[in-house]
Amino acid sequence: MKQKTLDWLRLNNRLRTAILIVGALLFVNLLVCLIFLMPGAEKLKERERRYVELRKRYSEAVMFKKQKEALAGLKASIPTQKDIPLLVKYLVQTAKRLRLSVASVNYDISRPGREGITVLSFSFPAEGTYPSIKQFIYEIETADRLLAIEGMDLGKDQGRVKLQMKLMSYVKGE
């Protein structure tokens, strides 16, 4: 019996030693984790935040570049002051094609603004049937020219509709 007790103590001693070694290794592992890995996790989070910020700035820069190119194309398509008669001619021909009668067109060029672009305002009187007036307004709104309707007055005289439009466009200075 004495032998069994000694054997058990030896086994228990080995078991205690094994438990102490495993505990020491766990403690060392915990220290390594706290010392080396936790700061690395914070650095990783900071780098991820920085990455997201840089991606956002990059996408904004790309969008700005695309918008700048689109605006440059738009600016290149703006007619010059020499093209004003062609614009008026286009409007008159469109009105006549829709069987509208057109009175005299008056236009006013404001003083040049930034980068030599000026605002061209003009009045456009026309008279005809309501469906023709409606189609004329639609064609102005959907035209590929840089043209906007600022105001519009409709009236009726002897069964015909009178239209007085105030239009505006941009033109490049000379």
N, C-alpha and C positions, 0 to 999 in steps of 0.2 A: 504494500500500500504506500509505503514511503516512496518507493520508486515512482509510482504513478503520480504522486503529488509533485515530485521533482520534475517529472516529465511535463506535467501540466504547467508548472511554473515556467519552465524553459519555453514551452510553447506560448504561454501567456506573455512572457518577456519578449519573445520574437514578435508576437502579435502587437504588443505595446510599442516596440521599436518600429514596426511597419506602420502603425497608426501615427506615430510621431513623424516619421519620414514623409508620409502622405500629407499630414497636416502642414509640415514645413514647406513642402512643394506647393501646396495650395496657397500658403501665405506668400511665398515668393512669386507665384503666378499672379496673385492679386496685386502685389507691389508693382510688378512689371506692367500690368494692365493700367494701374493708376498713374504710373510715372510716364509710360511711353504711349499708350494707346488713347487715353482720354484727351491729352492735348492734341493728338493727331485727329481725333474726331472733331474737335472744335475748329482746327485748321481746315478740315474737310468741309464743314458747314460754311465757314467763311469763304472758302474758294467756290463753293456752289453758289452762294449769294453773289459773289463777284462775277461768276460765269453768267448767271441770269441777268445781271445788270449789263454786262458787256453784250449779250445777245440782244437785249432790248435796244441798247444804243446803236448796235449794228443794223437792226431792222429799221430803226428810225432813220438812220443815214441812207439806207437803201431806198426807203420810201421817199425821202427828200430828194434824192438823186433822180428817181423816176418822175416825181412831180416837177422838178426843175426842167427835165427834158420835155415833159408834156407842155409846160408853160412856154418853153422856148419854141416848140412847134406851133403853139397857139399864137404867140407873138409874131412868128414868121408869116402866119396866115392872115394877119390883120392887113386890110387894104391900105393903100396910101391915099393921100388927098387927090391924086390924079384919078383914082378909081371911084370917086364919089358919083360922077355922072353915070358910070356903069351900074352902080348900085341902084340909083334912081331909075335908070332905064330898065333894069331887071324888075323892079317893083311895078312900074307902069305896064310893062309887057305882061306880067303875071295878071294884073288887074284887067287888062284888055282881053286877055285870053279867057277870063272868066266873065266877060261881057259887062264889065264895070266901066263907068265913065270916070275919068280922073281930071280934077282941076289942077291948078298950078301947085307944084311942090315947093315948099320953102324950107331951106335948111340953114342951120347956124353951127359954126365951128367954134367951140370954146378955145380958150388959149391953151397952148401945149402944157401937158402935165409931165409927169415923170417919164423919163426915157423917151421923150418925143411922142408920146401917145396922147391924142386928143379925143375928146368926146364930140361926136357929131349928132346933133339933135335935129330932127326935121318933122314937119307936119305933112301928112299924106291924106288929102281929101278924096273920097271915092263915093260913087253912087250907083245903086243897082238893086237887084232883088236880094232878099234875105239869104237864100241858099248860096248865092254867089259871094255875098259879103262873108258869110260863115266860112266858105271854102278858102277865100282869100286870107282870112285871119289864120286858118289852119296852115296854109302854105307858108306864111311868114314865120309862124312858130316852129315849123319843122324844117325850115330851109337850112342848108349847110353853111350859110353865111352868118357872121357874127352880128346879129340883129335882134333887138329887144323892143317889145311894145311897152312904152311908158304909160300911155293913157289912151282912152278910146271913148268917143261919144257917138251914140247912135241916135238918129232922128228919122222922122218919116215926113215925106212931102209928096203928095199926089200918088200914093201907092208905091213909091220907091223909097228904099232905105238909104239914108245919108250917113256916111261914115267919116268921122274925123279922127285920124290916128296920130298919135305922137310917138314917133319911133326914135331909137338911138342906136348908135354903133360906135365903134372905136376905129380911128384911123391913125396911121403913122404920119408924123410930120415930115416935111420935105428936108 
